[in-house]
């Protein structure tokens, strides 16, 4: 088990702490934007699968 998972953070989001699902979270539920996402992305923050979650619209 990774240290991130052991601390209650989903390992799909390195560098930030987002709890694993459930519950399922959406971008509107968190304050993080433009963060790294690794598979399997249980919260589906990276809809376009480019490795960046909750991308800010420009």
C-alpha positions as CSV (number, residue, x, y, z in Angstrom):
1,X,0.0,0.0,0.0
2,X,1.4,3.4,-0.9
3,X,1.9,6.0,1.8
4,X,-0.7,8.2,0.1
5,X,-3.3,5.4,0.3
6,X,-2.3,4.7,3.9
7,X,-3.0,8.3,4.8
8,X,-6.5,8.2,3.3
9,X,-5.6,9.8,0.0
10,X,-6.4,8.2,-3.4
11,X,-3.1,7.2,-5.1
12,X,-4.5,8.3,-8.5
13,X,-3.9,11.9,-7.5
14,X,-0.2,12.3,-6.5
15,X,0.8,15.5,-4.8
16,X,-2.7,16.3,-3.4
17,X,-4.9,14.5,-1.0
18,X,-8.3,13.5,-2.3
19,X,-10.1,10.7,-0.4
20,X,-10.8,7.5,-2.4
21,X,-14.3,6.8,-3.6
22,X,-17.0,6.4,-2.3
23,X,-18.3,9.0,-2.2
24,X,-17.8,10.0,-5.8
25,X,-16.6,13.5,-6.0
26,X,-16.8,16.0,-8.9
27,X,-14.5,19.0,-9.7
28,X,-17.1,21.3,-8.1
29,X,-16.6,19.4,-4.8
30,X,-12.9,20.1,-4.5
31,X,-10.7,23.2,-4.6
32,X,-7.9,21.6,-6.7
33,X,-7.4,22.5,-10.4
34,X,-5.0,21.3,-13.1
35,X,-3.5,18.5,-11.1
36,X,-1.8,15.3,-12.2
37,X,-4.0,12.2,-12.5
38,X,-3.0,8.6,-12.8
39,X,-5.1,5.6,-13.8
40,X,-7.6,4.4,-12.7
41,X,-9.0,7.9,-11.8
42,X,-11.9,6.6,-9.6
43,X,-13.5,10.1,-9.4
44,X,-13.2,10.7,-13.2
45,X,-11.6,14.1,-12.8
46,X,-9.6,13.6,-16.0
47,X,-12.5,13.2,-18.5
48,X,-10.3,13.7,-21.6
49,X,-7.6,11.3,-20.3
50,X,-4.7,13.7,-20.8
51,X,-3.4,13.2,-17.3
52,X,-4.6,16.5,-15.9
53,X,-7.6,16.7,-13.6
54,X,-10.2,19.5,-13.3
55,X,-8.7,21.6,-16.0
56,X,-9.5,25.3,-15.8
57,X,-11.3,26.6,-18.8
58,X,-9.4,29.3,-20.6
